Amino acid sequence: MYNHYPLTMTRAKRHNEALKSLDVLKLAIEPWNIIIQELRADRGMLLGSAQYDELNGVEKCEALSKIDDKIIDAREFIEIYEKNHNMTLKRLRIKGGTLNE
């Protein structure tokens, strides 16, 4: 059977590569999660503000849509990093946190 990883890559080395990929994932998504938290807080403050109460329906929708779009954008960046991590695990033949021989 053909292996998708070099024959010289040992089980321990593949495990270390997977751990490195996980560390990169955590470092990459942490700022985006903070941004999402801040955007959700901003959204909550907007909903509770007197200025928001004075807006008409269309203006309210537009104001919320701007924040929601930014939350979606941030989530898409996280998904890109997660996809890259999963591709690395697949390349290393690791599924569900275990090595596949």
QUIQUI-V602281 format. One record per pair of residues at least 24 apart in sequence whose ideal C-beta (glycine too) atoms are under 8 Angstrom apart, sorted by the first residue. I is the first residue (numbers start at 1). J is the second residue. Records with the same first field share a line. If there is no record, write none. Layout:
I: J ; J
This chain:
3: 93
4: 91 ; 93
5: 91 ; 92 ; 93
9: 92
11: 99 ; 101
14: 92 ; 93 ; 94 ; 99
15: 94 ; 99
17: 88 ; 92
18: 88 ; 89 ; 92 ; 94
21: 85 ; 88 ; 89 ; 92
22: 85
24: 81 ; 85
25: 81 ; 82 ; 84 ; 85
28: 81
29: 77 ; 78 ; 81 ; 82
32: 74 ; 75 ; 77 ; 78 ; 81
33: 78
35: 74
36: 71 ; 74 ; 75
39: 67 ; 70 ; 71 ; 74
40: 71
42: 67
43: 67 ; 68 ; 71
